[in-house]
Amino acid sequence: MGPRGLAYAKDINGETLGKILQYLSTRGSDQIIGFEETLLAGLAPDGGLYVPAEWPAVWNGPDTRRLSYAEDAARLMEPFVNGEIDSAALNAITRDAYSEFQHKDVAPLVEIGDGHWLLELFHGPTLSFKDFALQVLSRLFDHVLQRKGERLTVIGATSGDTGSAAIAACQGRANLDIFVLHPLGLISDVQRRQMTSVVAENVHNIAIEGTFDDCQRLVKAMFNDRAFRYDLALAAINSINWARILAQVVYYHVAASRLNDWPPTFAVPTGNFGDVYAGYVAHRTGLPVKRLIVATNRNDILTQSLTTGKHWLGDVTPTITPSMDIQVASNFERLLFEIYDRNGVEISRRMEALGSDGGFTIEAERLNKARTLFTGIAIDETLTLAEMGRVHAETGLLIDPHTAVGVAAARTFVTTENGPVISLATADPAKFPDSVERATGRRPKTPERLAEALVSDEHCDVLPRDLNTLQAYIRSRSRVGT
Ligand SMILES: *Cc1c(COP(=O)(O)O)cnc(C)c1O
């Protein structure tokens, strides 16, 4: 064992081959593990999130432009999976994952103003950026499980884009069964049909007679039931999984490599802090970044935290950007870990305060470290709709409301002195046709993939909000242990 977090790989003669990147928890336990274990575990046993023990340098400048998106993805991810998944397998995984995307650039850049670019992240199977991570995550799972001869039961609750992206990614995978809960009658038709139109033996949609909070409580209760968790080898699909973050780091590097001018600023519509944290990781792995704009809607705990240091939970208000209607931004813990100099004990204490007191305050000296890179900007619904109208009037493009939150926040920053700005376009406008029409008078064209989902038969069972009934349902359908 080398310094904390670095193991040295040895060949059969005991010669040291090189360093292997390892992972540790944000809550300070001493456990240090490799990539595969991090992938399968999701959350650390001490309740923390896994982060790499060090940051490998992976930015190679514009030279990488000659690579395809999938090739660059494998190149960028390789140091993080060091040794555990070989290069050929990793390349096959990214090639296969991104072959499902319907644009030759996978993540095209479109200029919407002088030095202001949109990074279109919605050309995947379910039309949101969530496909970038989940298409890779499901294949990584399958690859690792295949080798171990094991299976997993993936469970999750959804009120938005994660459920459909996870189902699309897991459908038909030999070693995975997926169960997704949504609140009966409480999600949009488009979102429900994107999930329930999928026909695959390993995909199970469950409408719970209750709210989204009931769904989340049931998922948590299943994870807390140790016997059930181990019998069924439960795995989670939310963005606390390090591999999801890793896959998202790629498009920051790829987008920047296509510019002729650095360092760029990125504007990121934010809910759970996963996507913008991936931008932070891109920066830590060598990408020159001028600023990361954390764009929030009126559920603005992150903007408050970055402006005043006060990280206190409020009530969630529903908005036209439902995927950002979040107060508990899980991945923020990973940034706190850095600004507290990787002191897991300090992080544990603050996360306990979040649970018991509803929040904590970040000291000024710590906050200043975050503020050297991050700016929080909250955008209300009036501004969001106005931005959709403005982009349409100026460029003819329709943008989705989540994207508009980021673009509106970016406007406050675009000047020639500040260099290029890249706004992340996180969903296809066709996923939110009513808001788009309200803002622009135009109804977005329904892409073929979505049109099919909208007329297909639906496959979904309705269950009461009862843990025993749900567990019996899952036990009888999961292939784990069979
Ligand atoms: C999930 C989602 C977001 C928020 O991303 P986080 O990683 O949770 O910050 C923004 N826009 C859309 C369309 C999403 O689906």
The ligand as an ORCA input file, in Angstrom:
! r2SCAN-3c Opt
* xyz 0 1
  C     -31.940     15.895    -13.736
  C     -32.117     17.140    -14.517
  C     -31.503     18.365    -14.152
  C     -30.704     18.523    -12.867
  O     -29.505     17.803    -12.872
  P     -28.724     17.493    -11.501
  O     -27.611     16.599    -11.859
  O     -29.735     16.850    -10.589
  O     -28.266     18.806    -10.956
  C     -31.647     19.458    -14.990
  N     -32.381     19.373    -16.128
  C     -32.996     18.220    -16.518
  C     -33.780     18.216    -17.769
  C     -32.880     17.065    -15.733
  O     -33.497     15.931    -16.117
*
